[in-house]
Every structure is written in structure tokens, then in C-alpha cells.
Amino acid sequence: MSQATLTINSRNYGAWSLRGWLLCKFAGLDFTVEVVDSNDPDARAELLLLSPSFLVPRLRHNDLVIWDTLAIGEYLHESLSRSLLPDDPKAKAFCRSVSGEVHSGFANLRSALPMNIKSRHPGFAVWAGAQADIDRIETIWNDCLAASGGPFLFGDHRTVADAMYAPDCTRLVSYDVKTGAVASEYVETILAMPELIEWTAAARLEPDDVEELEMEF
């Protein structure tokens, strides 16, 4: 019997933790969750985007340890589900490209609009650098959904790309960011997933023991 444990940090603030958790859920992996203490200096450095190497989410599956989100997705696709990437080679390459863009980019968005599921900021003023990231994300979503027909970025089932962009859906709601109809409908689709509802409920129960986090971004 296989043993799988996913180590995460905050459910409320941990965008990368959410991505890894969704990948495990999408793949149908039977796993337990281990939460790093928010007082742990390494965990705090990750939440503040100050860590030189992100160590969560971290998946332990049998005798294997994987600490990179995209690597977790690739591993689960190859070894377990075969559904986290599209079957079509061109779509698969595009899925990897747009997922990798999240992994390596959108720094302005992450710093200016940190994930905070419990917070709401009506009329939030988005500065130009972050707006450029939002515009790029909306373009990606529009292109993917036009090509696939939705409701998810690459068709009727969830892929790595949907897991990678899920935290950005929560950001758009938290900071009252207005988008076009296609992007707005996609955000609603993602936030209505049972997995996101489960994660959000847990985030709302999380103690506010990192109360100064927003001020440090």
C-alpha cells in the first residue's frame, strides 16, 4: 500500500501549497496533509517570497520526495493519473508553457496581491506592474478557453494549468479585480470546484497567527 504525504504551509496565504494540493486531488492521490508551523523561519520566508528555494509543497510518495510544484504535477501525471496534461501533443506543450509561466513569472502580481483568501479589499487600486501581469493572465485564459471550449483551460477536465492558476482566481476575488466575461466565468468555475470549496473552508478556520504578514509584503 502506497504512502503519500503532502507538506504545505498556510492554507490562507500559501499559493504554492494550494497548487500542490490541487494537483494531488486532481490526480486522485490518496494522501495525508502535514502543515508546517507558521512560526518556522523557512515557512515564513516562503510566505514572504524571501526564500531562495521553495520547499513546500513537498510530496513524499513511498520513498520519493518531490519539492517542486511542476515536478509534482509531472510525476503524478506519469505515475498515477495520465490526466493532468492534455493528450494532444500541441495542447500538452501549450499547457506546460502556460503553467511554467506561472512558475517563473508574475512576480509583481504575487508581491502586490498576495494570496489571502479571508481578506476582501473592495476598490483595491492595482498598480501598473501588477496590472500588466493580470492582463497577461487574462490573455492566457482567453486563448486557452477559446481553443479548448472550456470550462477548464484545456477542456472538460482539470490539468496542471488549472491548478497553477487557481490561486490567481482567489486573488482576483480578494482584491476586487475586474476582468472580462470569459475570465470572470473561469474564476467562478474554479472557485466552485469542490476542492476549492474544501480548501477555502479550511483557510477560513486557520488562526491568524501571521497577522503582520500583509504589512511585510
Rosetta constraint file for C-alpha pairs under 8 A:
AtomPair CA 2 CA 61 HARMONIC 7.06 0.50
AtomPair CA 2 CA 62 HARMONIC 5.86 0.50
AtomPair CA 3 CA 30 HARMONIC 7.98 0.50
AtomPair CA 3 CA 31 HARMONIC 7.06 0.50
AtomPair CA 3 CA 60 HARMONIC 7.79 0.50
AtomPair CA 3 CA 61 HARMONIC 5.71 0.50
AtomPair CA 3 CA 62 HARMONIC 5.26 0.50
AtomPair CA 4 CA 29 HARMONIC 7.85 0.50
AtomPair CA 4 CA 30 HARMONIC 6.78 0.50
AtomPair CA 4 CA 31 HARMONIC 4.66 0.50
AtomPair CA 4 CA 32 HARMONIC 6.41 0.50
AtomPair CA 4 CA 59 HARMONIC 7.02 0.50
AtomPair CA 4 CA 60 HARMONIC 5.41 0.50
AtomPair CA 4 CA 61 HARMONIC 4.33 0.50
AtomPair CA 4 CA 62 HARMONIC 6.40 0.50
AtomPair CA 5 CA 31 HARMONIC 5.29 0.50
AtomPair CA 5 CA 32 HARMONIC 4.81 0.50
AtomPair CA 5 CA 33 HARMONIC 5.70 0.50
AtomPair CA 5 CA 34 HARMONIC 6.77 0.50
AtomPair CA 5 CA 59 HARMONIC 5.80 0.50
AtomPair CA 5 CA 60 HARMONIC 5.12 0.50
AtomPair CA 5 CA 61 HARMONIC 6.62 0.50
AtomPair CA 6 CA 20 HARMONIC 7.97 0.50
AtomPair CA 6 CA 21 HARMONIC 7.27 0.50
AtomPair CA 6 CA 31 HARMONIC 6.80 0.50
AtomPair CA 6 CA 32 HARMONIC 6.25 0.50
AtomPair CA 6 CA 33 HARMONIC 4.96 0.50
AtomPair CA 6 CA 34 HARMONIC 6.05 0.50
AtomPair CA 6 CA 57 HARMONIC 6.59 0.50
AtomPair CA 6 CA 58 HARMONIC 5.58 0.50
AtomPair CA 6 CA 59 HARMONIC 4.52 0.50
AtomPair CA 6 CA 60 HARMONIC 6.35 0.50
AtomPair CA 7 CA 17 HARMONIC 7.95 0.50
AtomPair CA 7 CA 33 HARMONIC 5.88 0.50
AtomPair CA 7 CA 34 HARMONIC 4.60 0.50
AtomPair CA 7 CA 35 HARMONIC 5.72 0.50
AtomPair CA 7 CA 36 HARMONIC 6.89 0.50
AtomPair CA 7 CA 56 HARMONIC 6.21 0.50
AtomPair CA 7 CA 57 HARMONIC 5.47 0.50
AtomPair CA 7 CA 58 HARMONIC 5.02 0.50
AtomPair CA 7 CA 59 HARMONIC 6.43 0.50
AtomPair CA 8 CA 14 HARMONIC 7.63 0.50
AtomPair CA 8 CA 17 HARMONIC 5.05 0.50
AtomPair CA 8 CA 33 HARMONIC 7.17 0.50
AtomPair CA 8 CA 34 HARMONIC 6.28 0.50
AtomPair CA 8 CA 35 HARMONIC 5.06 0.50
AtomPair CA 8 CA 36 HARMONIC 6.18 0.50
AtomPair CA 8 CA 56 HARMONIC 5.47 0.50
AtomPair CA 8 CA 57 HARMONIC 4.94 0.50
AtomPair CA 8 CA 58 HARMONIC 6.94 0.50
AtomPair CA 9 CA 14 HARMONIC 5.97 0.50
AtomPair CA 9 CA 17 HARMONIC 6.37 0.50
AtomPair CA 9 CA 35 HARMONIC 5.39 0.50
AtomPair CA 9 CA 36 HARMONIC 5.05 0.50
AtomPair CA 9 CA 37 HARMONIC 7.20 0.50
AtomPair CA 9 CA 38 HARMONIC 6.86 0.50
AtomPair CA 9 CA 43 HARMONIC 6.40 0.50
AtomPair CA 9 CA 56 HARMONIC 6.89 0.50
AtomPair CA 9 CA 57 HARMONIC 7.58 0.50
AtomPair CA 10 CA 14 HARMONIC 4.79 0.50
AtomPair CA 10 CA 17 HARMONIC 7.43 0.50
AtomPair CA 10 CA 35 HARMONIC 7.42 0.50
AtomPair CA 10 CA 36 HARMONIC 7.84 0.50
AtomPair CA 10 CA 38 HARMONIC 7.09 0.50
AtomPair CA 10 CA 203 HARMONIC 7.77 0.50
AtomPair CA 10 CA 206 HARMONIC 7.94 0.50
AtomPair CA 11 CA 15 HARMONIC 7.88 0.50
AtomPair CA 11 CA 17 HARMONIC 7.17 0.50
AtomPair CA 11 CA 18 HARMONIC 6.93 0.50
AtomPair CA 11 CA 199 HARMONIC 6.99 0.50
AtomPair CA 11 CA 200 HARMONIC 7.74 0.50
AtomPair CA 11 CA 202 HARMONIC 6.95 0.50
AtomPair CA 11 CA 203 HARMONIC 4.87 0.50
AtomPair CA 11 CA 206 HARMONIC 7.30 0.50
AtomPair CA 12 CA 115 HARMONIC 7.13 0.50
AtomPair CA 12 CA 116 HARMONIC 5.44 0.50
AtomPair CA 12 CA 117 HARMONIC 5.31 0.50
AtomPair CA 12 CA 118 HARMONIC 6.77 0.50
AtomPair CA 12 CA 200 HARMONIC 7.63 0.50
AtomPair CA 12 CA 203 HARMONIC 4.60 0.50
AtomPair CA 12 CA 204 HARMONIC 7.11 0.50
AtomPair CA 12 CA 206 HARMONIC 7.06 0.50
AtomPair CA 13 CA 47 HARMONIC 6.89 0.50
AtomPair CA 13 CA 114 HARMONIC 7.27 0.50
AtomPair CA 13 CA 115 HARMONIC 5.09 0.50
AtomPair CA 13 CA 116 HARMONIC 5.05 0.50
AtomPair CA 13 CA 117 HARMONIC 7.06 0.50
AtomPair CA 14 CA 18 HARMONIC 6.26 0.50
AtomPair CA 14 CA 47 HARMONIC 6.50 0.50
AtomPair CA 14 CA 115 HARMONIC 6.99 0.50
AtomPair CA 15 CA 19 HARMONIC 6.43 0.50
AtomPair CA 15 CA 115 HARMONIC 6.19 0.50
AtomPair CA 15 CA 167 HARMONIC 5.45 0.50
AtomPair CA 16 CA 20 HARMONIC 6.32 0.50
AtomPair CA 16 CA 56 HARMONIC 7.09 0.50
AtomPair CA 16 CA 57 HARMONIC 6.35 0.50
AtomPair CA 16 CA 69 HARMONIC 7.20 0.50
AtomPair CA 17 CA 21 HARMONIC 6.07 0.50
AtomPair CA 17 CA 56 HARMONIC 6.28 0.50
AtomPair CA 17 CA 57 HARMONIC 4.87 0.50
AtomPair CA 18 CA 22 HARMONIC 6.05 0.50
AtomPair CA 18 CA 163 HARMONIC 7.83 0.50
AtomPair CA 18 CA 166 HARMONIC 7.90 0.50
AtomPair CA 18 CA 167 HARMONIC 7.00 0.50
AtomPair CA 18 CA 199 HARMONIC 7.85 0.50
AtomPair CA 19 CA 23 HARMONIC 6.28 0.50
AtomPair CA 19 CA 69 HARMONIC 7.05 0.50
AtomPair CA 19 CA 163 HARMONIC 5.06 0.50
AtomPair CA 19 CA 164 HARMONIC 5.49 0.50
AtomPair CA 19 CA 165 HARMONIC 8.00 0.50
AtomPair CA 19 CA 166 HARMONIC 7.13 0.50
AtomPair CA 19 CA 167 HARMONIC 7.33 0.50
AtomPair CA 20 CA 24 HARMONIC 6.44 0.50
AtomPair CA 20 CA 57 HARMONIC 5.64 0.50
AtomPair CA 20 CA 58 HARMONIC 7.90 0.50
AtomPair CA 20 CA 69 HARMONIC 5.65 0.50
AtomPair CA 20 CA 72 HARMONIC 7.04 0.50
AtomPair CA 20 CA 73 HARMONIC 7.69 0.50
AtomPair CA 20 CA 163 HARMONIC 7.62 0.50
AtomPair CA 21 CA 25 HARMONIC 6.26 0.50
AtomPair CA 21 CA 57 HARMONIC 7.67 0.50
AtomPair CA 22 CA 26 HARMONIC 5.88 0.50
AtomPair CA 22 CA 163 HARMONIC 5.68 0.50
AtomPair CA 22 CA 195 HARMONIC 7.18 0.50
AtomPair CA 23 CA 27 HARMONIC 6.10 0.50
AtomPair CA 23 CA 72 HARMONIC 7.54 0.50
AtomPair CA 23 CA 73 HARMONIC 5.98 0.50
AtomPair CA 23 CA 76 HARMONIC 7.78 0.50
AtomPair CA 23 CA 84 HARMONIC 7.82 0.50
AtomPair CA 23 CA 160 HARMONIC 6.64 0.50
AtomPair CA 23 CA 163 HARMONIC 6.14 0.50
AtomPair CA 24 CA 28 HARMONIC 6.32 0.50
AtomPair CA 24 CA 29 HARMONIC 5.36 0.50
AtomPair CA 24 CA 31 HARMONIC 7.75 0.50
AtomPair CA 24 CA 73 HARMONIC 7.90 0.50
AtomPair CA 24 CA 76 HARMONIC 7.34 0.50
AtomPair CA 25 CA 29 HARMONIC 6.12 0.50
AtomPair CA 25 CA 195 HARMONIC 7.45 0.50
AtomPair CA 26 CA 84 HARMONIC 7.35 0.50
AtomPair CA 26 CA 158 HARMONIC 6.78 0.50
AtomPair CA 26 CA 159 HARMONIC 7.61 0.50
AtomPair CA 27 CA 76 HARMONIC 6.39 0.50
AtomPair CA 27 CA 77 HARMONIC 7.14 0.50
AtomPair CA 27 CA 80 HARMONIC 6.76 0.50
AtomPair CA 27 CA 81 HARMONIC 5.13 0.50
AtomPair CA 27 CA 83 HARMONIC 7.20 0.50
AtomPair CA 27 CA 84 HARMONIC 6.87 0.50
AtomPair CA 28 CA 81 HARMONIC 7.17 0.50
AtomPair CA 29 CA 80 HARMONIC 7.68 0.50
AtomPair CA 36 CA 40 HARMONIC 7.11 0.50
AtomPair CA 36 CA 43 HARMONIC 6.77 0.50
AtomPair CA 37 CA 43 HARMONIC 7.38 0.50
AtomPair CA 38 CA 43 HARMONIC 6.21 0.50
AtomPair CA 38 CA 44 HARMONIC 6.27 0.50
AtomPair CA 38 CA 209 HARMONIC 7.39 0.50
AtomPair CA 38 CA 210 HARMONIC 7.13 0.50
AtomPair CA 39 CA 43 HARMONIC 7.40 0.50
AtomPair CA 39 CA 44 HARMONIC 6.77 0.50
AtomPair CA 40 CA 44 HARMONIC 6.25 0.50
AtomPair CA 41 CA 45 HARMONIC 6.09 0.50
AtomPair CA 42 CA 46 HARMONIC 6.38 0.50
AtomPair CA 42 CA 51 HARMONIC 7.09 0.50
AtomPair CA 43 CA 47 HARMONIC 6.44 0.50
AtomPair CA 44 CA 48 HARMONIC 6.21 0.50
AtomPair CA 45 CA 49 HARMONIC 6.12 0.50
AtomPair CA 45 CA 50 HARMONIC 4.88 0.50
AtomPair CA 45 CA 51 HARMONIC 4.90 0.50
AtomPair CA 46 CA 50 HARMONIC 5.86 0.50
AtomPair CA 46 CA 51 HARMONIC 4.89 0.50
AtomPair CA 46 CA 54 HARMONIC 6.25 0.50
AtomPair CA 48 CA 213 HARMONIC 7.31 0.50
AtomPair CA 48 CA 216 HARMONIC 7.24 0.50
AtomPair CA 48 CA 217 HARMONIC 6.38 0.50
AtomPair CA 49 CA 111 HARMONIC 7.76 0.50
AtomPair CA 54 CA 67 HARMONIC 7.51 0.50
AtomPair CA 54 CA 68 HARMONIC 7.49 0.50
AtomPair CA 55 CA 67 HARMONIC 5.54 0.50
AtomPair CA 55 CA 68 HARMONIC 7.42 0.50
AtomPair CA 56 CA 67 HARMONIC 6.04 0.50
AtomPair CA 56 CA 68 HARMONIC 7.57 0.50
AtomPair CA 57 CA 67 HARMONIC 5.95 0.50
AtomPair CA 57 CA 68 HARMONIC 7.07 0.50
AtomPair CA 57 CA 69 HARMONIC 6.65 0.50
AtomPair CA 58 CA 65 HARMONIC 6.94 0.50
AtomPair CA 58 CA 66 HARMONIC 5.62 0.50
AtomPair CA 58 CA 67 HARMONIC 4.17 0.50
AtomPair CA 58 CA 68 HARMONIC 7.05 0.50
AtomPair CA 58 CA 69 HARMONIC 7.97 0.50
AtomPair CA 59 CA 64 HARMONIC 7.96 0.50
AtomPair CA 59 CA 65 HARMONIC 5.66 0.50
AtomPair CA 59 CA 66 HARMONIC 5.14 0.50
AtomPair CA 59 CA 67 HARMONIC 6.27 0.50
AtomPair CA 59 CA 72 HARMONIC 7.05 0.50
AtomPair CA 60 CA 64 HARMONIC 5.63 0.50
AtomPair CA 60 CA 65 HARMONIC 4.53 0.50
AtomPair CA 60 CA 66 HARMONIC 6.54 0.50
AtomPair CA 61 CA 65 HARMONIC 6.54 0.50
AtomPair CA 66 CA 71 HARMONIC 6.85 0.50
AtomPair CA 66 CA 72 HARMONIC 6.14 0.50
AtomPair CA 67 CA 71 HARMONIC 7.55 0.50
AtomPair CA 67 CA 72 HARMONIC 7.25 0.50
AtomPair CA 68 CA 72 HARMONIC 6.14 0.50
AtomPair CA 69 CA 73 HARMONIC 6.41 0.50
AtomPair CA 70 CA 74 HARMONIC 6.20 0.50
AtomPair CA 70 CA 99 HARMONIC 7.87 0.50
AtomPair CA 70 CA 100 HARMONIC 7.65 0.50
AtomPair CA 70 CA 103 HARMONIC 7.79 0.50
AtomPair CA 70 CA 160 HARMONIC 7.84 0.50
AtomPair CA 71 CA 75 HARMONIC 5.98 0.50
AtomPair CA 72 CA 76 HARMONIC 6.11 0.50
AtomPair CA 73 CA 77 HARMONIC 6.07 0.50
AtomPair CA 73 CA 84 HARMONIC 7.02 0.50
AtomPair CA 73 CA 160 HARMONIC 6.24 0.50
AtomPair CA 74 CA 78 HARMONIC 6.12 0.50
AtomPair CA 74 CA 84 HARMONIC 7.84 0.50
AtomPair CA 75 CA 79 HARMONIC 5.89 0.50
AtomPair CA 75 CA 80 HARMONIC 7.84 0.50
AtomPair CA 76 CA 80 HARMONIC 5.17 0.50
AtomPair CA 76 CA 81 HARMONIC 6.24 0.50
AtomPair CA 76 CA 82 HARMONIC 7.70 0.50
AtomPair CA 76 CA 84 HARMONIC 7.70 0.50
AtomPair CA 77 CA 81 HARMONIC 5.05 0.50
AtomPair CA 77 CA 82 HARMONIC 4.56 0.50
AtomPair CA 77 CA 83 HARMONIC 6.15 0.50
AtomPair CA 77 CA 84 HARMONIC 5.31 0.50
AtomPair CA 77 CA 85 HARMONIC 6.99 0.50
AtomPair CA 78 CA 82 HARMONIC 5.81 0.50
AtomPair CA 83 CA 87 HARMONIC 7.96 0.50
AtomPair CA 83 CA 157 HARMONIC 7.91 0.50
AtomPair CA 83 CA 158 HARMONIC 7.89 0.50
AtomPair CA 83 CA 159 HARMONIC 6.85 0.50
AtomPair CA 84 CA 158 HARMONIC 6.74 0.50
AtomPair CA 84 CA 159 HARMONIC 4.22 0.50
AtomPair CA 84 CA 160 HARMONIC 5.36 0.50
AtomPair CA 85 CA 92 HARMONIC 5.73 0.50
AtomPair CA 85 CA 95 HARMONIC 6.93 0.50
AtomPair CA 85 CA 96 HARMONIC 7.96 0.50
AtomPair CA 85 CA 159 HARMONIC 5.43 0.50
AtomPair CA 85 CA 160 HARMONIC 6.38 0.50
AtomPair CA 86 CA 91 HARMONIC 5.95 0.50
AtomPair CA 86 CA 92 HARMONIC 4.91 0.50
AtomPair CA 86 CA 95 HARMONIC 7.45 0.50
AtomPair CA 86 CA 154 HARMONIC 6.85 0.50
AtomPair CA 86 CA 159 HARMONIC 7.30 0.50
AtomPair CA 87 CA 91 HARMONIC 7.40 0.50
AtomPair CA 87 CA 92 HARMONIC 6.51 0.50
AtomPair CA 88 CA 92 HARMONIC 5.91 0.50
AtomPair CA 89 CA 93 HARMONIC 6.18 0.50
AtomPair CA 90 CA 94 HARMONIC 6.27 0.50
AtomPair CA 91 CA 95 HARMONIC 5.99 0.50
AtomPair CA 91 CA 154 HARMONIC 7.53 0.50
AtomPair CA 92 CA 96 HARMONIC 6.25 0.50
AtomPair CA 93 CA 97 HARMONIC 6.18 0.50
AtomPair CA 94 CA 98 HARMONIC 6.21 0.50
AtomPair CA 95 CA 99 HARMONIC 6.05 0.50
AtomPair CA 95 CA 154 HARMONIC 7.57 0.50
AtomPair CA 95 CA 160 HARMONIC 7.43 0.50
AtomPair CA 95 CA 161 HARMONIC 6.06 0.50
AtomPair CA 96 CA 100 HARMONIC 5.91 0.50
AtomPair CA 96 CA 160 HARMONIC 7.90 0.50
AtomPair CA 96 CA 161 HARMONIC 7.51 0.50
AtomPair CA 97 CA 101 HARMONIC 6.22 0.50
AtomPair CA 98 CA 102 HARMONIC 6.78 0.50
AtomPair CA 98 CA 140 HARMONIC 7.22 0.50
AtomPair CA 98 CA 161 HARMONIC 6.81 0.50
AtomPair CA 99 CA 103 HARMONIC 6.58 0.50
AtomPair CA 99 CA 160 HARMONIC 6.83 0.50
AtomPair CA 99 CA 161 HARMONIC 5.05 0.50
AtomPair CA 99 CA 164 HARMONIC 6.07 0.50
AtomPair CA 99 CA 165 HARMONIC 7.88 0.50
AtomPair CA 100 CA 104 HARMONIC 6.23 0.50
AtomPair CA 101 CA 105 HARMONIC 5.41 0.50
AtomPair CA 101 CA 106 HARMONIC 7.79 0.50
AtomPair CA 102 CA 106 HARMONIC 6.44 0.50
AtomPair CA 102 CA 164 HARMONIC 6.69 0.50
AtomPair CA 102 CA 165 HARMONIC 7.36 0.50
AtomPair CA 103 CA 164 HARMONIC 7.99 0.50
AtomPair CA 106 CA 110 HARMONIC 6.38 0.50
AtomPair CA 106 CA 130 HARMONIC 7.76 0.50
AtomPair CA 106 CA 133 HARMONIC 5.52 0.50
AtomPair CA 107 CA 111 HARMONIC 6.18 0.50
AtomPair CA 108 CA 112 HARMONIC 5.95 0.50
AtomPair CA 108 CA 129 HARMONIC 5.87 0.50
AtomPair CA 108 CA 130 HARMONIC 4.86 0.50
AtomPair CA 108 CA 133 HARMONIC 6.96 0.50
AtomPair CA 109 CA 113 HARMONIC 5.52 0.50
AtomPair CA 109 CA 114 HARMONIC 7.46 0.50
AtomPair CA 109 CA 129 HARMONIC 7.59 0.50
AtomPair CA 109 CA 130 HARMONIC 4.54 0.50
AtomPair CA 109 CA 131 HARMONIC 7.54 0.50
AtomPair CA 109 CA 133 HARMONIC 6.03 0.50
AtomPair CA 109 CA 134 HARMONIC 7.16 0.50
AtomPair CA 110 CA 114 HARMONIC 5.17 0.50
AtomPair CA 110 CA 115 HARMONIC 7.55 0.50
AtomPair CA 111 CA 217 HARMONIC 6.13 0.50
AtomPair CA 112 CA 126 HARMONIC 7.83 0.50
AtomPair CA 112 CA 130 HARMONIC 6.58 0.50
AtomPair CA 112 CA 217 HARMONIC 7.33 0.50
AtomPair CA 113 CA 130 HARMONIC 7.93 0.50
AtomPair CA 113 CA 171 HARMONIC 6.47 0.50
AtomPair CA 113 CA 175 HARMONIC 7.12 0.50
AtomPair CA 114 CA 171 HARMONIC 7.16 0.50
AtomPair CA 114 CA 214 HARMONIC 7.71 0.50
AtomPair CA 114 CA 217 HARMONIC 7.61 0.50
AtomPair CA 115 CA 167 HARMONIC 6.73 0.50
AtomPair CA 115 CA 168 HARMONIC 7.71 0.50
AtomPair CA 115 CA 170 HARMONIC 6.98 0.50
AtomPair CA 115 CA 171 HARMONIC 5.58 0.50
AtomPair CA 115 CA 174 HARMONIC 7.90 0.50
AtomPair CA 116 CA 170 HARMONIC 7.87 0.50
AtomPair CA 116 CA 171 HARMONIC 7.21 0.50
AtomPair CA 116 CA 174 HARMONIC 6.91 0.50
AtomPair CA 117 CA 170 HARMONIC 6.40 0.50
AtomPair CA 117 CA 171 HARMONIC 7.55 0.50
AtomPair CA 117 CA 174 HARMONIC 6.45 0.50
AtomPair CA 117 CA 200 HARMONIC 6.93 0.50
AtomPair CA 117 CA 203 HARMONIC 6.92 0.50
AtomPair CA 117 CA 204 HARMONIC 7.50 0.50
AtomPair CA 118 CA 174 HARMONIC 7.73 0.50
AtomPair CA 118 CA 203 HARMONIC 7.23 0.50
AtomPair CA 118 CA 204 HARMONIC 5.95 0.50
AtomPair CA 119 CA 174 HARMONIC 5.88 0.50
AtomPair CA 120 CA 173 HARMONIC 7.57 0.50
AtomPair CA 120 CA 174 HARMONIC 4.64 0.50
AtomPair CA 120 CA 175 HARMONIC 6.10 0.50
AtomPair CA 120 CA 176 HARMONIC 7.44 0.50
AtomPair CA 121 CA 174 HARMONIC 6.09 0.50
AtomPair CA 121 CA 175 HARMONIC 4.88 0.50
AtomPair CA 121 CA 176 HARMONIC 6.25 0.50
AtomPair CA 122 CA 175 HARMONIC 6.48 0.50
AtomPair CA 122 CA 176 HARMONIC 5.40 0.50
AtomPair CA 123 CA 175 HARMONIC 7.50 0.50
AtomPair CA 123 CA 176 HARMONIC 6.15 0.50
AtomPair CA 124 CA 175 HARMONIC 5.63 0.50
AtomPair CA 124 CA 176 HARMONIC 6.28 0.50
AtomPair CA 124 CA 177 HARMONIC 7.46 0.50
AtomPair CA 126 CA 130 HARMONIC 6.40 0.50
AtomPair CA 126 CA 131 HARMONIC 6.10 0.50
AtomPair CA 126 CA 177 HARMONIC 7.98 0.50
AtomPair CA 127 CA 131 HARMONIC 6.13 0.50
AtomPair CA 128 CA 132 HARMONIC 6.20 0.50
AtomPair CA 129 CA 133 HARMONIC 6.79 0.50
AtomPair CA 130 CA 134 HARMONIC 6.34 0.50
AtomPair CA 131 CA 135 HARMONIC 6.07 0.50
AtomPair CA 132 CA 136 HARMONIC 6.21 0.50
AtomPair CA 133 CA 137 HARMONIC 6.22 0.50
AtomPair CA 134 CA 138 HARMONIC 6.16 0.50
AtomPair CA 135 CA 139 HARMONIC 6.21 0.50
AtomPair CA 136 CA 140 HARMONIC 6.30 0.50
AtomPair CA 137 CA 141 HARMONIC 6.22 0.50
AtomPair CA 138 CA 142 HARMONIC 6.05 0.50
AtomPair CA 138 CA 179 HARMONIC 7.48 0.50
AtomPair CA 138 CA 183 HARMONIC 6.11 0.50
AtomPair CA 139 CA 143 HARMONIC 6.11 0.50
AtomPair CA 140 CA 144 HARMONIC 6.08 0.50
AtomPair CA 141 CA 145 HARMONIC 5.98 0.50
AtomPair CA 141 CA 153 HARMONIC 6.60 0.50
AtomPair CA 141 CA 182 HARMONIC 7.93 0.50
AtomPair CA 141 CA 183 HARMONIC 6.50 0.50
AtomPair CA 141 CA 186 HARMONIC 7.99 0.50
AtomPair CA 142 CA 146 HARMONIC 5.96 0.50
AtomPair CA 142 CA 182 HARMONIC 6.49 0.50
AtomPair CA 142 CA 183 HARMONIC 6.81 0.50
AtomPair CA 143 CA 147 HARMONIC 6.22 0.50
AtomPair CA 144 CA 148 HARMONIC 6.04 0.50
AtomPair CA 144 CA 150 HARMONIC 7.99 0.50
AtomPair CA 144 CA 153 HARMONIC 5.21 0.50
AtomPair CA 144 CA 154 HARMONIC 6.33 0.50
AtomPair CA 145 CA 149 HARMONIC 5.26 0.50
AtomPair CA 145 CA 150 HARMONIC 5.03 0.50
AtomPair CA 145 CA 151 HARMONIC 7.17 0.50
AtomPair CA 145 CA 152 HARMONIC 7.00 0.50
AtomPair CA 145 CA 153 HARMONIC 5.26 0.50
AtomPair CA 145 CA 154 HARMONIC 6.85 0.50
AtomPair CA 145 CA 155 HARMONIC 7.48 0.50
AtomPair CA 146 CA 150 HARMONIC 7.53 0.50
AtomPair CA 147 CA 154 HARMONIC 7.85 0.50
AtomPair CA 148 CA 153 HARMONIC 6.76 0.50
AtomPair CA 148 CA 154 HARMONIC 5.18 0.50
AtomPair CA 148 CA 155 HARMONIC 4.83 0.50
AtomPair CA 149 CA 154 HARMONIC 7.77 0.50
AtomPair CA 149 CA 155 HARMONIC 5.90 0.50
AtomPair CA 150 CA 154 HARMONIC 6.45 0.50
AtomPair CA 150 CA 155 HARMONIC 4.53 0.50
AtomPair CA 150 CA 156 HARMONIC 6.05 0.50
AtomPair CA 151 CA 155 HARMONIC 6.06 0.50
AtomPair CA 151 CA 156 HARMONIC 5.95 0.50
AtomPair CA 151 CA 186 HARMONIC 7.01 0.50
AtomPair CA 151 CA 189 HARMONIC 7.15 0.50
AtomPair CA 152 CA 156 HARMONIC 5.93 0.50
AtomPair CA 152 CA 157 HARMONIC 6.38 0.50
AtomPair CA 152 CA 158 HARMONIC 6.08 0.50
AtomPair CA 152 CA 162 HARMONIC 6.86 0.50
AtomPair CA 152 CA 186 HARMONIC 7.25 0.50
AtomPair CA 152 CA 189 HARMONIC 7.77 0.50
AtomPair CA 153 CA 158 HARMONIC 7.62 0.50
AtomPair CA 153 CA 159 HARMONIC 7.73 0.50
AtomPair CA 153 CA 161 HARMONIC 6.96 0.50
AtomPair CA 153 CA 162 HARMONIC 6.40 0.50
AtomPair CA 154 CA 158 HARMONIC 7.39 0.50
AtomPair CA 154 CA 159 HARMONIC 7.03 0.50
AtomPair CA 158 CA 162 HARMONIC 5.98 0.50
AtomPair CA 158 CA 163 HARMONIC 7.72 0.50
AtomPair CA 159 CA 163 HARMONIC 6.79 0.50
AtomPair CA 160 CA 164 HARMONIC 6.19 0.50
AtomPair CA 161 CA 165 HARMONIC 6.25 0.50
AtomPair CA 162 CA 166 HARMONIC 5.96 0.50
AtomPair CA 162 CA 190 HARMONIC 7.82 0.50
AtomPair CA 163 CA 167 HARMONIC 7.96 0.50
AtomPair CA 165 CA 169 HARMONIC 6.64 0.50
AtomPair CA 166 CA 170 HARMONIC 6.77 0.50
AtomPair CA 166 CA 190 HARMONIC 6.56 0.50
AtomPair CA 166 CA 191 HARMONIC 7.90 0.50
AtomPair CA 167 CA 171 HARMONIC 6.32 0.50
AtomPair CA 168 CA 172 HARMONIC 6.26 0.50
AtomPair CA 169 CA 173 HARMONIC 6.66 0.50
AtomPair CA 169 CA 187 HARMONIC 5.20 0.50
AtomPair CA 169 CA 190 HARMONIC 7.24 0.50
AtomPair CA 169 CA 191 HARMONIC 7.30 0.50
AtomPair CA 170 CA 174 HARMONIC 6.09 0.50
AtomPair CA 170 CA 187 HARMONIC 7.88 0.50
AtomPair CA 170 CA 191 HARMONIC 7.46 0.50
AtomPair CA 171 CA 175 HARMONIC 6.02 0.50
AtomPair CA 172 CA 176 HARMONIC 5.84 0.50
AtomPair CA 172 CA 177 HARMONIC 4.85 0.50
AtomPair CA 172 CA 178 HARMONIC 7.49 0.50
AtomPair CA 173 CA 177 HARMONIC 6.48 0.50
AtomPair CA 178 CA 184 HARMONIC 7.96 0.50
AtomPair CA 179 CA 183 HARMONIC 6.05 0.50
AtomPair CA 179 CA 184 HARMONIC 5.99 0.50
AtomPair CA 180 CA 184 HARMONIC 6.08 0.50
AtomPair CA 181 CA 185 HARMONIC 6.08 0.50
AtomPair CA 182 CA 186 HARMONIC 6.29 0.50
AtomPair CA 183 CA 187 HARMONIC 6.20 0.50
AtomPair CA 184 CA 188 HARMONIC 6.37 0.50
AtomPair CA 185 CA 189 HARMONIC 6.23 0.50
AtomPair CA 186 CA 190 HARMONIC 6.26 0.50
AtomPair CA 187 CA 191 HARMONIC 6.12 0.50
AtomPair CA 188 CA 192 HARMONIC 5.99 0.50
AtomPair CA 189 CA 193 HARMONIC 6.62 0.50
AtomPair CA 190 CA 196 HARMONIC 7.12 0.50
AtomPair CA 191 CA 196 HARMONIC 5.59 0.50
AtomPair CA 191 CA 197 HARMONIC 6.77 0.50
AtomPair CA 192 CA 196 HARMONIC 6.69 0.50
AtomPair CA 192 CA 197 HARMONIC 6.52 0.50
AtomPair CA 193 CA 197 HARMONIC 6.31 0.50
AtomPair CA 194 CA 198 HARMONIC 6.11 0.50
AtomPair CA 195 CA 199 HARMONIC 6.18 0.50
AtomPair CA 196 CA 200 HARMONIC 5.90 0.50
AtomPair CA 197 CA 201 HARMONIC 6.14 0.50
AtomPair CA 198 CA 202 HARMONIC 6.41 0.50
AtomPair CA 199 CA 203 HARMONIC 6.14 0.50
AtomPair CA 200 CA 204 HARMONIC 6.21 0.50
AtomPair CA 201 CA 205 HARMONIC 6.64 0.50
AtomPair CA 202 CA 206 HARMONIC 6.43 0.50
AtomPair CA 212 CA 216 HARMONIC 6.63 0.50
AtomPair CA 213 CA 217 HARMONIC 6.80 0.50
